[in-house]
Amino acid sequence: MSASHRVLDADLDAALRALLGADGDAVAALDSVSEVGGGSISRTLVVRGGQRRWFVKLNDASLAAMFAAEADGLAALAACPALRVPGVCGHGVCGRKAFLVLEHLPLAPLRGQAPGAAAGRALAALHRITGSQYGWPHDNFIGRSPQYNAVQPTWPLFFARQRLLPQLAMAKRHGQPARLIAGGERLVDALPALFVDHQPQASLLHGDLWSGNAALDEKDRLALFDPAVYWGDRETDLAMSELFGGFPDSFHAAYRDAWPLADGSAQRRLLYQLYHVLNHLNLFGGGYLQQAERMIGRLLADIGG
């Protein structure tokens, strides 16, 4: 029995070899398959065949759409030459398993003054790729949660209908307190007040830009992965990057130097972070309830809602 069969069943081993062969990487055998950490949603592996290596994600077959959306997002990000994005070799279903096969990248943490500054400029270059509408051709995922991307005529309507309201509806189904839902709905009604003087371009966004989804490649270029892409306000990516930390100060300074933010960005940052805190509440519960309530209360106080 080959080393790969101790981790993969025979059918999945054959499916991966067939996929890699169709992609131009003829592989007689998968010499080794190693489990790697860092995958909180999917099982993650590094697969070696000859001198080549690939990064493989596995999950239940019912989640095949999640891998298809990830592949689509990576292809979109690859349109920015300032970034390093893992190439998509393919995805599919084998038996009860869905799989996604990516180019394996040598990655290092996003640290250091010069690499951090270069990464900030690279993100600004991504955001300069713009679309004509807010949204995306199809829905995708934010973590394990569905992320809705139906095109809306204005950015406040998009953020209300496709971001906040679905998360509030999910929180209601999960039995979160009525005061949270009511406060969130009041905020949605008052949302236009935050955008009187702010009509952002529809930038190409990573969509889930926390430090676990960013790194440096072997040439110290910004590498991005695990996207939740859509066209929207570039400040949403920056807000997420600041929610949990992990990006060096030089990253934020260089981004703002390359493309300064408009007035009112601090208030909007809190709003954009609320979306991710609500999603974490829906996924993990716990202390995110109080954090979400505080954020809604602060935003309502700021706009007199």
C-alpha positions as CSV (number, residue, x, y, z in Angstrom):
1,M,0.0,0.0,0.0
2,S,1.4,3.4,-0.9
3,A,1.9,6.1,1.7
4,S,-1.0,8.1,0.3
5,H,-3.4,5.2,0.9
6,R,-2.8,5.5,4.6
7,V,-4.4,8.9,4.5
8,L,-6.6,8.8,1.3
9,D,-8.8,6.0,0.3
10,A,-8.0,4.3,-3.1
11,D,-10.8,6.1,-5.0
12,L,-9.8,9.5,-3.8
13,D,-6.1,8.8,-4.5
14,A,-7.0,7.8,-8.0
15,A,-9.2,10.9,-8.5
16,L,-6.5,13.2,-7.4
17,R,-3.9,11.6,-9.7
18,A,-6.4,11.8,-12.6
19,L,-7.0,15.5,-11.9
20,L,-3.3,16.3,-11.7
21,G,-2.6,14.4,-14.9
22,A,-5.4,16.3,-16.7
23,D,-3.8,19.5,-15.4
24,G,-0.5,18.6,-17.1
25,D,1.2,17.2,-14.0
26,A,1.3,13.5,-14.9
27,V,1.7,11.6,-11.6
28,A,2.2,7.9,-11.5
29,A,1.8,7.8,-7.8
30,L,1.3,10.2,-4.9
31,D,4.5,9.5,-3.0
32,S,3.4,11.1,0.3
33,V,0.3,12.7,1.9
34,S,0.8,14.7,5.1
35,E,-1.9,16.3,7.3
36,V,-1.2,20.0,8.0
37,G,-2.7,22.3,10.5
38,G,-4.5,25.6,10.0
39,G,-7.7,24.2,8.5
40,S,-10.6,25.0,11.0
41,I,-13.3,24.1,8.4
42,S,-11.7,21.6,6.1
43,R,-9.2,18.8,6.4
44,T,-5.9,20.0,4.8
45,L,-3.1,18.0,3.3
46,V,0.1,18.5,1.5
47,V,0.5,15.9,-1.3
48,R,3.8,15.1,-3.0
49,G,4.3,13.3,-6.3
50,G,7.8,13.3,-7.7
51,Q,9.2,16.8,-7.3
52,R,5.9,18.5,-7.2
53,R,3.7,19.4,-4.2
54,W,0.1,20.4,-3.9
55,F,-2.2,21.7,-1.2
56,V,-5.4,19.7,-0.9
57,K,-8.6,20.5,1.1
58,L,-11.1,17.8,1.9
59,N,-14.6,18.1,3.3
60,D,-18.1,16.5,3.1
61,A,-19.5,16.2,-0.5
62,S,-22.4,18.4,0.6
63,L,-19.9,21.3,0.8
64,A,-18.6,21.0,-2.8
65,A,-20.1,24.4,-3.6
66,M,-17.8,25.9,-1.0
67,F,-14.8,24.7,-2.8
68,A,-16.1,25.8,-6.1
69,A,-16.7,29.3,-4.7
70,E,-13.1,29.3,-3.3
71,A,-11.7,28.4,-6.7
72,D,-13.7,31.1,-8.3
73,G,-12.4,33.7,-5.8
74,L,-8.8,32.7,-6.2
75,A,-9.1,33.0,-10.0
76,A,-10.5,36.5,-9.5
77,L,-7.7,37.6,-7.2
78,A,-5.1,36.2,-9.6
79,A,-6.1,39.0,-12.0
80,C,-3.9,41.3,-9.8
81,P,-0.2,40.9,-10.7
82,A,0.9,42.5,-7.5
83,L,-0.3,39.5,-5.5
84,R,0.7,35.8,-5.2
85,V,-2.3,33.6,-5.3
86,P,-2.2,29.8,-5.3
87,G,-3.2,28.4,-8.7
88,V,-6.3,26.2,-8.8
89,C,-5.6,22.7,-10.2
90,G,-9.2,21.6,-9.8
91,H,-12.0,20.6,-7.5
92,G,-14.7,18.0,-7.4
93,V,-16.4,15.2,-5.5
94,C,-15.3,11.6,-5.0
95,G,-17.7,9.4,-3.1
96,R,-18.7,11.3,0.1
97,K,-15.7,13.7,-0.1
98,A,-15.4,17.1,-1.8
99,F,-11.9,18.1,-2.7
100,L,-10.0,21.2,-3.8
101,V,-6.5,20.9,-5.2
102,L,-4.2,24.0,-5.2
103,E,-0.7,24.9,-6.0
104,H,1.5,24.5,-2.9
105,L,3.1,27.8,-2.0
106,P,6.1,28.2,0.4
107,L,4.7,30.8,2.8
108,A,6.0,32.8,5.7
109,P,4.2,35.1,8.2
110,L,3.5,38.6,7.1
111,R,6.2,40.4,9.2
112,G,8.9,43.1,8.7
113,Q,8.8,46.7,7.8
114,A,9.7,46.5,4.1
115,P,7.6,43.4,3.3
116,G,4.7,44.8,5.3
117,A,4.8,48.1,3.3
118,A,5.0,46.2,0.0
119,A,2.0,44.1,1.1
120,G,0.0,47.2,1.8
121,R,0.7,48.6,-1.6
122,A,-0.2,45.3,-3.2
123,L,-3.6,45.3,-1.5
124,A,-4.2,48.9,-2.8
125,A,-3.4,47.5,-6.3
126,L,-6.0,44.8,-5.9
127,H,-8.6,47.4,-4.8
128,R,-7.9,49.5,-7.9
129,I,-9.4,46.7,-10.0
130,T,-13.0,47.9,-10.1
131,G,-16.4,46.7,-11.3
132,S,-19.6,48.4,-12.4
133,Q,-21.9,47.1,-9.6
134,Y,-21.8,46.1,-6.0
135,G,-22.0,42.3,-5.6
136,W,-20.8,39.2,-7.4
137,P,-22.2,36.9,-10.1
138,H,-23.0,34.3,-7.5
139,D,-23.1,33.8,-3.8
140,N,-20.1,32.3,-1.9
141,F,-19.1,31.7,1.7
142,I,-17.7,33.6,4.7
143,G,-16.2,30.8,6.8
144,R,-18.9,28.2,6.8
145,S,-21.7,30.7,6.5
146,P,-23.4,31.6,3.2
147,Q,-22.4,35.0,1.9
148,Y,-25.1,36.6,-0.4
149,N,-23.9,38.7,-3.3
150,A,-27.0,39.7,-5.3
151,V,-26.3,43.0,-7.1
152,Q,-27.8,46.1,-5.5
153,P,-28.1,49.6,-7.0
154,T,-26.3,51.4,-4.1
155,W,-23.6,50.4,-1.6
156,P,-25.8,51.0,1.5
157,L,-28.5,48.8,0.1
158,F,-26.0,46.1,-0.7
159,F,-24.5,46.2,2.8
160,A,-27.9,46.2,4.4
161,R,-29.6,43.5,2.3
162,Q,-26.6,41.2,1.5
163,R,-24.5,41.5,4.7
164,L,-26.3,42.7,7.8
165,L,-29.8,41.4,7.3
166,P,-28.8,37.8,6.5
167,Q,-26.6,37.7,9.6
168,L,-29.4,39.1,11.8
169,A,-31.8,36.6,10.3
170,M,-29.4,33.8,11.1
171,A,-28.9,35.1,14.7
172,K,-32.7,35.1,15.1
173,R,-32.9,31.5,14.0
174,H,-30.2,30.6,16.5
175,G,-32.2,32.1,19.3
176,Q,-30.1,35.1,20.0
177,P,-31.7,37.8,22.1
178,A,-34.5,39.9,20.6
179,R,-32.7,43.1,21.7
180,L,-29.8,42.2,19.4
181,I,-32.1,41.7,16.4
182,A,-34.1,44.8,17.1
183,G,-31.0,47.0,17.5
184,G,-29.5,45.5,14.3
185,E,-32.7,46.2,12.4
186,R,-32.7,49.8,13.6
187,L,-29.2,50.2,12.4
188,V,-30.1,48.9,9.0
189,D,-32.9,51.4,8.8
190,A,-30.5,54.2,9.7
191,L,-27.7,53.0,7.5
192,P,-28.0,55.7,4.8
193,A,-26.9,58.3,7.3
194,L,-23.5,56.8,7.3
195,F,-23.1,57.2,3.6
196,V,-24.3,60.7,2.8
197,D,-20.9,61.8,1.7
198,H,-19.4,58.4,0.8
199,Q,-20.1,56.7,-2.5
200,P,-17.3,54.1,-2.8
201,Q,-16.0,52.5,-6.0
202,A,-16.9,48.9,-6.4
203,S,-13.4,47.5,-5.8
204,L,-12.4,43.8,-6.1
205,L,-12.2,42.6,-2.5
206,H,-10.7,39.6,-0.8
207,G,-13.7,39.6,1.5
208,D,-12.2,37.8,4.5
209,L,-8.9,39.5,5.0
210,W,-7.8,38.4,8.5
211,S,-4.1,37.6,9.1
212,G,-4.8,33.8,8.8
213,N,-5.6,34.3,5.1
214,A,-2.5,36.4,4.2
215,A,1.2,35.6,4.2
216,L,4.5,36.2,2.3
217,D,5.7,34.0,-0.5
218,E,9.4,33.1,-1.1
219,K,10.0,36.5,-2.7
220,D,8.3,38.5,0.1
221,R,5.2,39.2,-2.0
222,L,1.8,39.4,-0.5
223,A,0.1,36.0,-0.8
224,L,-3.7,35.8,-0.3
225,F,-5.9,32.8,-0.1
226,D,-9.3,31.6,1.3
227,P,-11.2,34.5,-0.3
228,A,-14.8,35.5,-0.1
229,V,-14.7,37.9,-3.1
230,Y,-17.1,40.5,-4.3
231,W,-17.2,44.0,-5.6
232,G,-17.6,46.5,-2.8
233,D,-16.1,49.3,-0.6
234,R,-12.3,48.7,-0.2
235,E,-12.6,49.8,3.4
236,T,-14.3,46.5,4.3
237,D,-11.0,44.6,3.6
238,L,-9.1,47.1,5.8
239,A,-11.7,46.9,8.5
240,M,-11.4,43.1,8.7
241,S,-7.6,43.3,8.6
242,E,-7.8,45.4,11.8
243,L,-10.4,43.4,13.6
244,F,-8.2,40.7,15.0
245,G,-4.8,42.2,14.3
246,G,-1.8,40.4,12.9
247,F,-0.9,42.9,10.1
248,P,2.2,45.1,10.7
249,D,1.8,48.8,11.1
250,S,3.8,49.3,8.0
251,F,1.1,47.4,6.0
252,H,-1.6,49.9,7.1
253,A,0.6,53.0,6.7
254,A,1.7,52.0,3.2
255,Y,-1.9,51.3,2.1
256,R,-3.0,54.7,3.3
257,D,-0.1,56.4,1.7
258,A,-0.8,54.6,-1.7
259,W,-4.6,55.4,-1.4
260,P,-5.7,57.6,1.4
261,L,-9.1,56.9,3.0
262,A,-12.0,59.2,2.9
263,D,-13.4,61.1,5.9
264,G,-15.6,59.0,8.2
265,S,-13.6,55.8,7.6
266,A,-13.3,55.1,11.4
267,Q,-17.1,55.0,11.8
268,R,-17.5,52.9,8.7
269,R,-14.7,50.5,10.0
270,L,-16.9,49.7,13.0
271,L,-19.9,49.0,10.8
272,Y,-17.9,46.7,8.5
273,Q,-16.4,44.9,11.4
274,L,-19.9,44.3,12.8
275,Y,-20.6,42.0,9.8
276,H,-17.7,39.7,10.8
277,V,-18.5,39.8,14.5
278,L,-22.1,38.8,13.7
279,N,-20.8,36.0,11.6
280,H,-18.6,34.8,14.4
281,L,-21.5,35.0,16.7
282,N,-23.5,32.8,14.4
283,L,-20.6,30.4,14.0
284,F,-19.2,30.3,17.5
285,G,-21.6,32.0,19.9
286,G,-20.0,32.9,23.2
287,G,-18.6,36.4,23.9
288,Y,-19.4,37.7,20.4
289,L,-22.9,38.5,21.6
290,Q,-21.8,41.3,23.9
291,Q,-19.3,42.6,21.4
292,A,-22.0,42.8,18.7
293,E,-24.4,44.5,21.0
294,R,-21.8,47.1,21.9
295,M,-20.9,47.8,18.3
296,I,-24.6,48.2,17.3
297,G,-25.1,50.5,20.3
298,R,-22.2,52.7,19.4
299,L,-23.2,53.0,15.8
300,L,-26.8,53.9,16.7
301,A,-25.5,56.5,19.1
302,D,-23.2,58.0,16.5
303,I,-26.0,58.4,14.0
304,G,-28.8,59.2,16.5
305,G,-30.7,56.1,15.6
